[in-house]
Amino acid sequence: MRRLTLPLLACVTGMSLAIASCSGEKGTDVAAPKNDATVNPAATGAATAAAESHAAQFLTDAMKGDNGEVRVGKLALEKGSSQGVKDFGQMLVTDHGKAKEQVVQVAQPMNVPATDDTLPEADAVHTRLQGLSGAAFDKEFIAAMIEDHQKDIDKFEQEAGSGDPAQVTDLARQTVPTLKKHLETAQSLQ
């Protein structure tokens, strides 16, 4: 008798579940397991929060980078010995000033505050360049701008391909050509 009870119980339970799921009763719905990201709102929320946090950090760093480029561009206008360096300095001031405005426009709706801070690396470059003049300034400025723009291109290309919100990845994608133009200009001045 014991052998018959277990299969019978399994059969009755299975039929009850099937009937309940077909009847549309709430709370008795049995479905195939789903991916946690589609079922678990906490997991989805955590993924979204992580993407937003990464995007917020990227936007903050982009603003700081633009501030640093404007600052060093102004220094090139003041201390550059060649017209090419001065022109490049003006290009940095103009282009990175516009770029910061675009970053702020994307950042504000995401509650990322605008900043006038600069990155520590930019501060180090500015300090190093401040102590130079003439051809020594030009040479060091150009070398610093080549290195900086190579790093920036990598960061922006990575961001463009990330899973961050579309407005952030679009901004990164649209900024890359300007960064490449700056790199090419710096390389041509070498």
C-alpha positions in Angstrom: 0.0 0.0 0.0 2.8 2.3 0.8 4.2 1.9 -2.7 0.9 3.0 -4.3 0.5 6.0 -2.0 3.6 7.9 -3.1 3.0 7.7 -6.9 -0.7 8.5 -6.4 0.2 11.5 -4.2 2.6 12.7 -6.8 0.0 12.3 -9.6 -2.7 14.1 -7.6 -0.3 17.0 -6.7 0.8 17.3 -10.3 -2.8 17.4 -11.5 -3.7 20.0 -8.9 -0.9 22.2 -9.9 -1.8 21.9 -13.6 -5.4 22.7 -12.9 -4.5 25.6 -10.7 -2.2 27.1 -13.3 -4.8 26.7 -16.1 -7.5 28.3 -13.9 -5.5 31.5 -13.6 -5.8 31.5 -9.8 -3.3 33.9 -8.3 -0.8 32.6 -5.9 -1.0 29.0 -7.3 0.8 29.8 -10.6 3.6 27.4 -11.2 6.1 28.4 -13.9 9.5 27.3 -15.1 12.3 29.0 -13.2 13.3 32.3 -14.8 16.6 34.1 -14.9 17.1 36.0 -11.6 17.6 39.3 -13.5 14.1 39.1 -15.0 12.4 37.9 -11.8 14.3 39.5 -9.0 13.7 43.2 -8.9 16.5 43.6 -6.4 19.0 42.1 -8.8 17.7 44.3 -11.6 17.9 47.3 -9.3 21.4 46.5 -8.2 22.5 46.1 -11.8 20.9 49.4 -12.7 22.4 51.1 -9.7 25.9 49.8 -10.6 25.5 51.0 -14.2 24.3 54.4 -12.9 27.2 54.6 -10.4 29.7 53.8 -13.2 28.1 56.3 -15.5 28.1 59.0 -12.8 31.8 58.4 -12.1 32.6 58.5 -15.8 30.7 61.8 -16.1 32.4 63.3 -13.1 35.8 62.3 -14.4 35.0 63.6 -17.8 34.1 67.0 -16.3 37.3 67.0 -14.3 39.3 66.0 -17.4 37.7 68.9 -19.4 38.5 71.3 -16.6 42.1 70.1 -16.6 42.4 70.5 -20.4 41.0 74.0 -20.3 43.4 74.9 -17.5 46.5 73.5 -19.3 45.3 75.0 -22.6 45.3 78.5 -21.0 48.8 77.8 -19.7 49.9 77.0 -23.2 48.4 80.3 -24.4 50.4 82.1 -21.8 53.7 80.2 -21.9 53.9 78.6 -25.3 56.8 79.8 -27.4 55.5 78.6 -30.8 52.4 79.7 -32.5 51.4 76.0 -33.0 51.5 75.4 -29.3 49.5 78.6 -28.6 46.9 77.6 -31.3 46.7 74.1 -29.8 46.2 75.6 -26.4 43.3 77.7 -27.7 41.8 74.6 -29.4 41.9 72.8 -26.0 40.2 75.7 -24.2 37.5 75.9 -26.9 36.8 72.3 -27.5 37.0 71.1 -23.8 34.9 74.1 -22.7 32.2 72.9 -25.1 32.7 69.3 -24.1 32.2 70.1 -20.4 28.9 71.9 -21.3 27.7 68.7 -23.1 28.8 66.5 -20.1 26.9 68.8 -17.7 23.8 68.5 -19.9 23.9 64.7 -19.7 24.8 64.7 -16.0 22.1 67.0 -14.6 19.1 64.8 -15.3 21.1 61.9 -13.8 21.6 64.0 -10.6 25.4 64.1 -11.1 26.6 67.5 -9.9 28.7 69.7 -12.1 32.3 70.2 -10.8 35.1 72.6 -11.4 37.6 70.2 -9.9 40.4 68.6 -11.9 42.0 65.2 -11.9 45.1 64.7 -9.8 47.1 63.7 -13.0 46.1 67.0 -14.6 47.2 68.9 -11.5 50.6 67.2 -11.7 51.0 68.1 -15.4 49.9 71.7 -14.7 52.4 72.0 -11.9 55.2 70.6 -14.0 54.4 72.8 -16.9 54.2 76.0 -14.8 57.8 75.7 -14.0 58.9 75.6 -17.6 59.1 78.2 -20.4 60.1 78.5 -24.0 61.0 75.4 -26.0 61.2 73.3 -22.8 57.6 74.2 -22.1 56.5 73.4 -25.7 58.2 70.0 -25.7 56.8 68.9 -22.3 53.3 70.3 -23.1 53.2 68.4 -26.3 54.4 65.1 -24.7 51.9 65.5 -21.9 49.0 66.1 -24.3 49.9 63.1 -26.4 50.0 60.8 -23.4 46.8 62.3 -21.9 44.8 62.1 -25.1 45.8 58.6 -25.8 44.5 57.6 -22.3 41.3 59.7 -22.8 40.6 58.0 -26.2 40.9 54.6 -24.5 38.5 55.6 -21.6 35.9 57.1 -23.9 36.0 54.2 -26.3 35.5 51.8 -23.4 32.6 53.9 -22.1 31.0 54.0 -25.6 30.9 50.2 -25.6 29.8 49.8 -22.0 26.3 49.0 -20.7 25.8 52.4 -19.2 22.7 54.5 -20.1 22.5 55.4 -23.8 22.9 59.1 -23.2 26.3 58.5 -21.5 27.6 56.0 -24.1 26.4 58.3 -26.9 28.2 61.3 -25.4 31.4 59.2 -25.1 31.1 58.0 -28.7 30.5 61.6 -30.0 33.6 62.9 -28.0 36.1 60.4 -29.4 36.6 62.2 -32.8 37.5 65.4 -31.0 40.0 63.6 -28.7 41.5 62.0 -31.8 41.8 65.4 -33.5 43.6 66.7 -30.4 46.0 63.7 -30.4 46.8 64.2 -34.1 47.4 67.9 -33.5 49.8 67.2 -30.6 51.6 64.6 -32.6 52.0 67.0 -35.6 53.6 69.5 -33.2 56.2 67.0 -32.0 
